[in-house]
Amino acid sequence: MMKLHSSFSTCCFFFFFIFFYMATTMTADLNSDRDALLDFALAMPHARRFNWINNSLICTSWAGVTCSSRGPARVVALRLPAYGLLGPLPDNTLARLDALTTLSLRSNYLNGTLPSDLLSLDSLRYINLQHNRFSGAIPSFQSPLLNVIDLSFNSLTGNIPQTVQNLTHLTALFLQNNSLSGFIPDLNLPDLVQLNFSNNNLNGSVPSHLQSFPASSFTGNSMLCGKPLQKCHVASPPPSPSPSPLPSPLSPPFSPPSRDLFPPPPSSQSPFSPTLPQTKKSSKSLGTSSIVALGVGGAAVAAVAASALLVFCLKRRRAAAAGGKGNAAVGRRNETHKEEFGSGVQEAEKNQLIFFQGSSYSFNLEDLLRASAEVLGKGTYGTTYTAVLEEGTTVVVKRLREVISGKREFEQQMKAIGKLQPHPNVVPLRAYYHSKDEKLLVYDHVPAGSLYTRLHGNRENGRILDWESRVKICLGASKGIAHIHSASGNRLTHGNIKSSNILLSQDTNACVADFGLTPLMGVPTTPSRGAGYRAPELIETTRYTQKCDVYSFGVLLLELLTGKSPIQTPGQEDVMDLPRWVQSVVREEWTAEVFDGELVRYQSVEEEMMKMLEIAMACVAKVPEMRPAMHEVVRMIEELSDSGNQPSSSNSPMLL
């Protein structure tokens, strides 16, 4: 009995020791994070107050600090955008946060070189340092789990480090608007979906693994060439040397414009600098009155400059304080390709992002507004962005404009769209946000771009879209639209069918996007890209029907067959739209002239092309009742795809 009691006491003491040790260790880890942040705040000048008080709860009351929700409490995120941070990042401070996964210090006045120890944290997944003044070379990336890197709008120089190739989890890399030079590494990263190297001094050709990215990812590098930019040409021999001194061949072709918030005065000498001593000859030539005049003038200039600087600093401080309420507008200088999509988000309605059933996303509105956003396109209903969240998830956000419906009608339409059953050829609406000044929609990201870009983009480099791929796209798009029509008792329409709203997966599977919004929107006041797809009956009435969708889909088929865009030139009434042009060509018995020159090479599919042309012309019939339903269009395209070698009648009335 004594032995049993002794063993029990020993076990209790052992478990108590383990519990005490773990509790002490967890506290020590969080205390070390606290010390690191306090050291950072003490060494880093800042305009806005952090409210980091030593005896307060770091995980709940410290501005910009987020702690882990599972396991031992550690600091996992630090977000201080537009806090007026000034100067270089202090050494041995933030790098001590060895559980840090997210770091966002964008839109500040940080300068100096990027700290290599901070970029090498093993836990780091997301880093955003855009819109600062960092200079020097980018250090080697050692953190193996990095998902998102944004170092854009700084003054970084040197080459893109080769170690980027080791970041196999990387989904987004933004290095635009710096002064980087040299060749671009051939980044063969399977998860990379966002890339921007524009407005640097990079040279050479675009690597093969990056040629699928749009041209906007590489523009502004005058010495860069190759797909998707202009073709590379063999360099001509250098001219014979001139007696006058020439710049080094290693110097950049141009000097990037200054992006400093406090640009130097036109004179090379600051008005606050002490006057340098003159030579004896010049000092003798100045009389007493001249010296007094110069002194008074210099003092006046200094006083004016000091007053202007004081006013500027006060305005900047107020702007920084306002920027903390959601917009972070301080960091928008010189930015033409990025826009904020949360300017109308109201403080009282923060986090009211409504998700639909079946969505696997776990972010909130705050997370969405903090994301790195880049303009994807501007269409009839608003501006579309790709947004890379801090955990590496990429979504598409549509910011609606000219919404005429009230909140109740808007929410009812969103519910009707959200109830649509999943379909492989429809891009689902995942969430929405509604306020008085802002309406946002969140969709899945389809990485391979739109049919419009694939069909009409990079024409000078040649488009690779064979007949088989076009038939596959037609069939997939028709199935997606038919699925939309079958929902809600055949009352739902797409309303905005055009090639830019047909998104393509990597295997050329068509996904229909941007549907169901027409009842919410006002009539566009300016011609849009969708004007060429609009059914003729919409000229007299604004009532959009499923037969209007069929007409728009017929125009889309003609676009795929002809390779021509259906967009009419604004201000030119005599320009014939695509269906009328095809009718005129066929009427003159020049049917072969209708088809895209790239398709003429495929002589074995001529009969299939004729059948598809018949389907398209049936869809664009002027009388809506004569157009087939979308499920009938799907059946006809499936028959064409399954029995493409069967001859078609050359006397079909649809071609007359």
C-alpha positions in Angstrom: 0.0 0.0 0.0 2.9 2.3 0.8 4.5 1.5 -2.5 1.3 2.3 -4.4 1.0 5.6 -2.5 4.6 6.5 -3.3 4.2 5.7 -7.0 1.0 7.8 -7.2 2.8 10.7 -5.5 5.7 10.4 -7.9 3.4 10.4 -11.0 1.5 13.5 -9.7 4.8 15.3 -9.1 6.0 14.3 -12.6 2.8 15.5 -14.3 2.9 18.7 -12.3 6.5 19.3 -13.3 5.6 18.8 -17.0 2.6 21.1 -16.8 4.6 23.8 -15.0 7.4 23.5 -17.6 5.1 23.8 -20.6 3.3 26.8 -19.0 6.6 28.5 -18.3 7.8 27.8 -21.8 4.7 29.1 -23.5 4.8 32.3 -21.4 8.5 32.7 -22.1 7.8 32.5 -25.9 5.1 35.1 -25.8 7.2 37.3 -23.5 10.1 37.1 -26.0 7.7 38.2 -28.8 6.5 41.1 -26.6 10.1 42.1 -26.0 10.9 42.0 -29.7 8.0 44.2 -30.6 8.8 46.7 -27.8 12.4 46.9 -29.0 11.0 47.5 -32.5 8.7 50.2 -31.4 11.5 51.9 -29.4 13.9 51.9 -32.3 11.5 52.8 -35.1 10.2 56.3 -35.5 6.5 56.3 -36.3 3.7 58.9 -36.9 0.8 56.9 -35.6 0.7 55.5 -32.1 0.9 51.7 -31.7 -0.7 51.7 -28.3 1.7 48.9 -27.3 1.7 49.0 -23.5 4.0 46.6 -21.7 1.4 45.5 -19.1 -1.5 45.1 -21.6 -2.7 42.0 -23.4 -0.5 41.7 -26.4 -2.9 39.4 -28.3 -6.0 41.4 -27.9 -5.1 45.1 -27.5 -1.9 45.7 -29.4 -2.6 47.4 -32.7 -1.6 45.3 -35.8 -0.7 42.3 -33.7 -2.3 38.9 -34.2 -1.6 35.8 -32.2 -2.1 32.1 -33.0 -5.5 30.7 -32.1 -4.3 27.1 -31.6 -1.5 25.8 -29.5 0.9 28.0 -27.6 0.1 31.7 -27.9 2.6 33.3 -30.3 2.7 36.4 -32.5 1.9 35.1 -36.0 1.0 38.3 -37.9 2.1 42.0 -37.8 0.3 44.5 -39.9 1.2 48.2 -39.7 0.2 49.7 -43.1 0.5 53.5 -43.4 1.7 54.0 -39.8 4.3 56.6 -40.8 7.3 54.2 -40.1 10.4 56.1 -40.9 14.0 54.9 -41.5 15.6 51.5 -41.8 14.2 48.4 -40.1 16.1 48.0 -36.8 18.3 45.0 -36.5 17.5 42.0 -34.2 13.9 43.0 -33.6 11.2 41.6 -35.9 13.6 38.8 -36.9 13.1 37.4 -33.3 9.5 36.7 -34.0 10.2 33.1 -35.0 6.5 32.1 -35.3 5.7 35.1 -37.6 3.7 34.0 -40.8 2.4 37.4 -42.0 4.3 40.7 -42.2 2.7 43.8 -43.8 4.5 47.1 -43.5 3.3 48.6 -46.8 2.8 52.4 -47.5 5.4 53.7 -45.0 8.7 55.5 -45.3 11.1 52.6 -44.6 14.5 52.8 -46.3 17.8 51.1 -46.2 18.4 47.5 -47.3 16.0 44.6 -46.8 17.0 42.6 -43.7 18.1 39.2 -44.8 17.4 37.7 -41.3 13.7 38.8 -41.5 13.2 37.3 -45.0 14.8 34.0 -43.9 12.3 33.3 -41.1 11.2 29.7 -41.5 7.7 30.4 -40.5 7.1 33.4 -42.9 4.4 32.9 -45.6 3.3 36.4 -46.6 5.4 39.6 -46.8 4.2 42.9 -48.1 6.6 45.8 -48.1 5.3 47.7 -51.2 5.4 51.5 -51.4 8.4 52.2 -49.2 12.0 53.4 -50.1 14.0 50.2 -49.7 17.2 50.2 -51.8 20.0 47.8 -52.6 19.8 44.2 -53.7 17.1 41.7 -52.8 18.7 39.2 -50.4 18.3 35.5 -51.0 15.0 34.1 -49.9 15.4 31.2 -47.5 11.9 30.8 -46.0 10.6 27.6 -47.7 6.9 28.3 -47.0 6.6 31.7 -48.6 3.3 32.1 -50.5 3.2 35.9 -51.3 6.0 38.4 -51.8 5.2 42.0 -52.5 8.3 44.3 -52.8 6.8 46.6 -55.4 7.2 50.4 -55.6 10.6 50.7 -53.9 14.1 51.5 -55.2 15.6 48.0 -55.2 18.5 47.3 -57.5 20.5 44.3 -58.6 19.3 41.0 -60.0 16.3 38.9 -59.0 17.8 36.3 -56.7 18.0 32.8 -58.1 16.8 31.4 -54.8 13.3 32.4 -55.8 13.3 29.1 -57.8 13.4 27.2 -54.5 10.1 28.7 -53.2 7.9 25.9 -54.3 4.8 27.2 -52.4 5.0 30.7 -54.0 1.7 31.8 -55.5 2.3 35.6 -56.0 5.5 37.6 -56.7 5.3 41.4 -57.1 8.5 43.3 -57.9 7.3 46.0 -60.2 8.4 49.7 -60.1 11.9 49.2 -58.8 15.3 49.4 -60.5 16.1 45.7 -60.9 18.4 44.7 -63.7 19.7 41.5 -65.3 18.0 38.4 -66.5 14.7 37.0 -65.2 15.2 33.5 -63.6 13.2 30.7 -65.3 10.8 30.2 -62.4 9.2 26.8 -62.8 6.9 27.1 -59.8 3.7 25.0 -60.0 1.5 27.3 -57.8 2.6 30.7 -59.2 -0.5 32.5 -60.5 0.4 36.2 -59.9 3.5 37.8 -61.3 4.6 41.4 -62.0 8.1 42.5 -63.0 7.0 45.7 -64.9 8.8 49.0 -64.8 12.3 47.9 -64.0 15.6 47.7 -66.0 15.4 43.9 -66.7 16.9 42.6 -70.0 17.1 39.5 -72.1 14.2 37.3 -73.0 11.2 36.3 -71.0 11.8 32.7 -69.7 9.8 29.9 -71.2 8.0 29.0 -67.9 6.7 32.6 -67.5 5.5 33.3 -71.1 1.9 32.4 -70.1 1.7 35.5 -68.0 0.2 38.6 -69.6 2.3 41.3 -71.2 1.4 43.7 -68.4 3.6 41.6 -66.1 6.8 42.6 -68.1 6.1 46.0 -69.7 8.3 49.0 -68.8 11.6 47.0 -69.3 13.0 48.5 -72.5 15.6 45.7 -72.9 13.2 42.8 -72.3 11.8 40.9 -75.2 10.1 37.6 -76.2 6.6 36.3 -75.7 4.3 37.8 -74.5 6.3 41.0 -75.5 7.8 41.8 -78.9 10.0 39.2 -80.6 13.7 39.3 -79.8 16.0 40.4 -82.5 19.7 39.7 -83.0 21.7 42.7 -81.7 23.6 44.7 -84.3 27.3 45.2 -83.8 28.2 48.2 -81.5 29.2 51.5 -83.2 32.8 52.5 -83.5 34.1 54.2 -80.4 33.9 58.0 -80.2 36.6 60.3 -78.8 34.0 61.6 -76.3 33.5 59.6 -73.1 30.6 57.1 -73.3 28.6 55.7 -70.4 29.5 52.2 -69.2 27.7 49.4 -71.2 26.6 48.0 -67.8 24.7 51.2 -66.9 20.9 51.1 -67.1 19.3 52.4 -70.3 17.4 55.0 -68.3 17.2 56.4 -64.8 13.9 55.7 -63.1 11.9 58.7 -62.0 12.2 59.6 -58.3 9.3 58.4 -56.1 10.4 60.2 -53.0 7.7 61.8 -50.9 10.2 64.6 -50.0 12.0 65.4 -53.3 15.2 67.5 -53.1 15.0 71.1 -54.1 16.1 72.0 -57.7 19.5 73.2 -56.4 22.1 70.6 -55.6 22.5 72.3 -52.2 19.8 72.1 -49.5 18.6 75.5 -48.2 19.4 74.1 -44.7 23.0 73.3 -45.5 25.8 75.6 -44.3 27.3 77.9 -46.9 30.5 76.6 -48.3 33.5 79.0 -48.1 34.2 80.9 -51.4 37.5 81.6 -53.0 39.3 84.8 -52.0 38.6 86.4 -55.3 34.8 85.9 -55.0 34.8 87.0 -51.3 36.5 90.2 -52.1 34.1 91.0 -54.8 31.1 91.0 -52.4 30.5 94.2 -50.4 29.0 94.5 -47.0 25.5 95.3 -48.4 25.6 92.3 -50.7 26.5 90.0 -47.8 23.7 91.4 -45.7 21.2 91.0 -48.6 22.3 87.4 -49.2 21.9 86.6 -45.5 18.4 88.1 -45.3 17.4 86.3 -48.6 18.8 83.0 -47.4 16.9 83.4 -44.1 13.7 84.1 -45.9 14.1 81.1 -48.2 14.8 78.9 -45.2 11.8 80.2 -43.3 9.5 79.6 -46.4 10.9 76.1 -46.9 10.5 75.3 -43.2 6.9 76.5 -43.2 6.1 74.5 -46.3 7.7 71.4 -44.9 5.7 71.8 -41.6 2.4 72.1 -43.5 3.3 69.1 -45.7 4.1 67.0 -42.6 0.9 67.9 -40.9 -1.1 67.0 -44.0 0.8 63.8 -44.4 0.1 62.9 -40.7 -3.6 63.5 -41.1 -3.6 61.5 -44.3 -1.8 58.6 -42.6 -4.4 58.7 -39.7 -7.2 58.6 -42.2 -5.5 55.8 -44.1 -5.8 53.6 -41.1 -9.6 53.4 -41.4 -9.6 51.1 -44.4 -8.2 52.8 -47.5 -4.4 53.0 -46.9 -4.5 55.8 -49.5 -1.0 57.0 -48.5 0.6 54.3 -50.7 -1.1 55.1 -54.0 1.6 57.3 -55.5 2.7 56.5 -59.1 0.4 53.5 -59.2 -1.5 53.1 -62.4 -2.3 49.4 -62.6 -3.5 48.8 -59.1 -6.6 50.2 -57.4 -8.3 49.9 -54.1 -11.7 48.1 -54.1 -12.8 48.9 -50.6 -13.0 52.7 -50.6 -16.7 52.7 -49.9 -16.7 50.1 -47.2 -18.3 51.5 -44.1 -16.8 51.1 -40.7 -20.1 50.0 -39.1 -20.5 47.2 -41.6 -17.0 45.7 -41.5 -16.8 41.9 -41.7 -20.3 41.7 -43.2 -19.1 39.6 -46.1 -21.9 37.2 -46.9 -20.7 33.7 -47.9 -22.9 31.1 -49.7 -23.3 27.6 -48.7 -20.6 25.3 -50.1 -17.9 28.0 -49.9 -14.6 26.7 -48.4 -13.1 30.2 -47.8 -12.5 31.3 -44.2 -11.5 35.0 -44.6 -13.5 38.1 -43.7 -13.8 41.5 -45.2 -10.8 42.9 -43.3 -8.7 40.1 -44.8 -10.0 41.0 -48.3 -9.3 44.7 -47.9 -5.7 43.9 -46.8 -5.0 41.7 -49.8 -2.7 42.6 -52.7 -5.1 43.6 -55.4 -4.4 44.1 -59.1 -6.8 45.3 -61.8 -7.8 42.4 -64.0 -10.2 44.3 -66.3 -12.9 47.0 -66.5 -16.2 45.9 -68.0 -19.8 46.8 -68.4 -20.8 46.3 -64.8 -17.6 47.4 -63.0 -13.9 46.7 -62.3 -12.6 43.2 -61.7 -9.5 42.6 -59.5 -7.4 39.6 -58.6 -6.8 39.6 -54.9 -4.1 37.6 -53.2 -4.9 37.1 -49.5 -2.2 36.9 -46.9 -2.5 33.1 -46.5 -1.8 32.8 -50.3 -5.4 32.2 -51.5 -6.3 34.0 -54.8 -9.8 35.2 -55.5 -11.5 37.5 -58.0 -13.3 40.5 -56.7 -15.8 42.5 -58.8 -16.6 46.0 -57.7 -20.0 46.9 -59.2 -20.9 50.4 -60.4 -24.3 51.9 -61.5 -26.3 49.5 -59.3 -29.9 50.8 -59.4 -31.6 48.2 -57.2 -32.2 48.6 -53.5 -30.6 46.5 -50.9 -33.5 44.0 -50.6 -33.7 43.4 -54.3 -29.9 43.1 -54.5 -29.8 40.5 -51.8 -32.6 38.5 -53.3 -30.8 38.4 -56.6 -27.6 37.3 -54.9 -29.5 34.5 -53.2 -30.9 33.4 -56.5 -27.4 33.3 -58.0 -25.9 31.7 -54.9 -28.5 28.8 -55.0 -27.2 27.7 -58.4 -26.0 24.2 -58.2 -22.2 23.7 -58.9 -21.4 23.0 -62.5 -17.9 22.5 -64.1 -18.7 25.2 -66.8 -19.9 27.9 -64.4 -17.7 30.1 -62.2 -19.6 30.2 -58.8 -20.3 33.3 -56.8 -18.8 32.7 -53.4 -19.7 35.8 -51.4 -20.9 39.4 -51.6 -20.8 42.6 -49.7 -23.4 45.4 -49.8 -23.3 48.9 -48.4 -24.6 52.2 -49.5 -21.5 53.1 -51.4 -19.9 49.8 -52.2 -21.0 46.5 -53.7 -18.4 43.7 -54.0 -18.7 40.2 -55.4 -16.2 37.4 -54.7 -15.6 34.6 -57.2 -13.1 31.7 -57.6 -10.0 32.5 -59.6 -9.6 30.8 -63.0 -5.9 31.1 -63.8 -5.6 30.8 -67.6 -7.4 34.0 -68.4 -10.3 34.8 -70.8 -11.3 33.6 -74.2 -11.0 37.2 -75.4 -7.3 37.3 -74.4 -6.6 33.9 -75.9 -8.3 34.7 -79.2 -7.3 38.3 -79.8 -4.3 38.9 -77.6 -0.7 38.8 -78.8 -1.7 38.7 -82.4 1.8 39.6 -83.5 3.2 36.5 -81.8 0.5 34.2 -83.3 -2.4 32.6 -81.5 -2.5 28.9 -80.8 -6.1 28.0 -80.6 -6.9 25.1 -83.0 -10.3 23.9 -84.2 -10.6 21.1 -81.6 -10.0 23.6 -78.8 -12.6 26.0 -80.2 -15.2 23.3 -80.4 -14.4 22.3 -76.8 -14.9 25.9 -75.7 -18.2 26.3 -77.6 -19.5 23.1 -76.0 -18.4 24.0 -72.5 -19.8 27.6 -72.7 -23.1 26.4 -74.1 -23.4 23.8 -71.2 -22.7 26.5 -68.7 -25.3 28.9 -70.1 -27.9 26.1 -70.4 -27.3 25.3 -66.7 -27.9 28.9 -65.7 -31.1 29.0 -67.8 -32.4 25.8 -66.1 -32.1 27.3 -62.6 -34.8 29.1 -60.7 -37.6 27.8 -62.8 -36.1 29.0 -66.1 -36.2 32.6 -64.9 -32.4 33.2 -64.5 -30.5 34.8 -67.4 -26.8 35.4 -67.9 -27.3 38.9 -69.3 -23.6 39.7 -70.3 -22.3 36.9 -72.5 -19.1 37.9 -74.3 -15.7 36.4 -74.8 -14.1 38.3 -71.9 -16.6 36.5 -69.6 -15.7 33.0 -70.9 -12.8 32.0 -68.7 -10.5 29.1 -69.6 -8.8 26.6 -67.4 -5.4 25.2 -68.2 -6.9 22.4 -70.2 -9.1 24.8 -72.2 -12.3 24.0 -70.3 -14.7 27.0 -70.7 -16.2 28.5 -67.5 -19.0 31.1 -67.8 -18.6 34.1 -65.4 -20.4 37.3 -64.5 -23.9 36.1 -64.8 -27.2 37.2 -63.3 -26.3 40.9 -62.7 -28.4 42.6 -65.4 -31.6 43.1 -63.3 -29.5 45.1 -60.8 -27.7 47.4 -63.2 -28.6 50.7 -64.9 -28.3 51.1 -68.7 -24.7 51.9 -69.6 -24.2 55.5 -70.6 -21.2 54.8 -72.8 -20.6 52.1 -75.4 -19.1 48.9 -73.9 -17.4 45.8 -75.0 -20.7 44.0 -74.7 -22.5 46.2 -77.3 -21.6 44.0 -80.2 -23.2 41.0 -78.5 -26.6 42.7 -77.7 -29.7 41.3 -79.2 -31.5 43.7 -81.6 -34.8 43.7 -79.6 -32.9 45.4 -76.7 -32.8 48.6 -78.7 -36.6 49.0 -78.1 -36.9 47.4 -74.7 -34.7 46.8 -71.7 -36.3 43.5 -70.8 -33.6 40.9 -71.0 -34.7 37.3 -71.8 -33.0 33.9 -72.3 -33.5 34.4 -76.0 -31.2 37.5 -75.7 -28.6 35.2 -74.2 -29.0 32.8 -77.2 -28.3 35.7 -79.5 -25.2 36.8 -77.6 -23.9 33.2 -77.7 -24.5 33.1 -81.4 -22.2 36.2 -81.7 -19.7 34.4 -79.6 -19.7 31.5 -82.0 -19.2 33.8 -84.9 -16.3 35.4 -83.0 -14.7 32.0 -82.6 -15.3 31.1 -86.3 -14.1 34.4 -87.8 -11.4 35.5 -85.3 -13.0 39.0 -85.5 -14.1 41.0 -82.5 -17.8 42.0 -82.5 -17.0 45.4 -80.9 -18.3 48.3 -83.0 -16.2 51.4 -83.3 -17.8 54.2 -81.3 -19.1 57.1 -83.4 -19.2 55.2 -86.7 -22.8 54.3 -87.5 -21.9 52.8 -90.8 -19.8 50.0 -89.2 -21.6 46.7 -89.7 -21.9 44.4 -86.8 -20.5 40.8 -86.9 -23.7 38.9 -87.7 -24.6 41.3 -90.6 -21.1 41.1 -92.0 -21.2 37.3 -92.0 -24.6 37.4 -93.7 -23.3 39.7 -96.4 -20.3 37.5 -97.1 -22.4 34.3 -97.3 -24.9 36.1 -99.5 -22.2 36.8 -102.0 -21.2 33.1 -101.9 -17.8 33.8 -100.4 -18.4 31.6 -97.4 -14.8 30.5 -97.2 -13.8 34.2 -96.5 -15.8 34.1 -93.3 -13.5 31.8 -91.4 -10.4 32.8 -89.4 -7.2 32.4 -91.4 -5.8 30.1 -88.7 -8.7 27.7 -89.3 -8.2 27.5 -93.1 -5.2 25.3 -92.6 -7.4 22.6 -91.1 -9.0 21.4 -94.4 -10.3 18.2 -92.8 -12.7 20.1 -90.5 -14.2 22.3 -93.2 -17.6 20.6 -92.9 -17.6 20.9 -89.1 -16.9 24.6 -89.5 -19.8 25.0 -91.8 -22.1 23.2 -89.3 -21.0 25.5 -86.5 -21.6 28.5 -88.8 -25.2 27.2 -89.3 -25.7 26.9 -85.5 -24.4 30.4 -85.0 -26.6 31.9 -87.6 -29.6 30.2 -86.1 -28.8 31.7 -82.8 -28.6 35.3 -84.2 -31.9 35.2 -85.9 -33.6 38.6 -85.7 -36.9 37.2 -84.5 -36.4 35.9 -80.9 -38.9 33.1 -81.3 -36.9 31.6 -84.2 -33.8 31.2 -82.1 -33.2 27.7 -80.5 -33.2 27.3 -76.7 -29.8 26.8 -75.1 -30.3 23.1 -74.4 -31.0 22.6 -78.1 -27.8 24.5 -78.9 -25.9 22.1 -76.6 -27.4 19.1 -78.4 -26.4 20.5 -81.8 -22.8 21.2 -80.8 -22.6 17.7 -79.2 -23.8 16.1 -82.4 -21.2 18.2 -84.4 -18.5 17.1 -82.0 -19.5 13.4 -82.1 -20.1 13.1 -85.9 -17.9 15.8 -87.5 -17.4 13.9 -90.7 -21.0 13.8 -91.8 -21.7 16.1 -94.8 -23.9 19.2 -94.3 -26.3 20.6 -96.9 -24.7 23.4 -98.9 -28.2 24.8 -99.5 -29.2 25.3 -95.9 -31.6 28.3 -95.6 -29.7 29.5 -92.6 -26.7 30.5 -94.8 -28.8 32.5 -97.3 
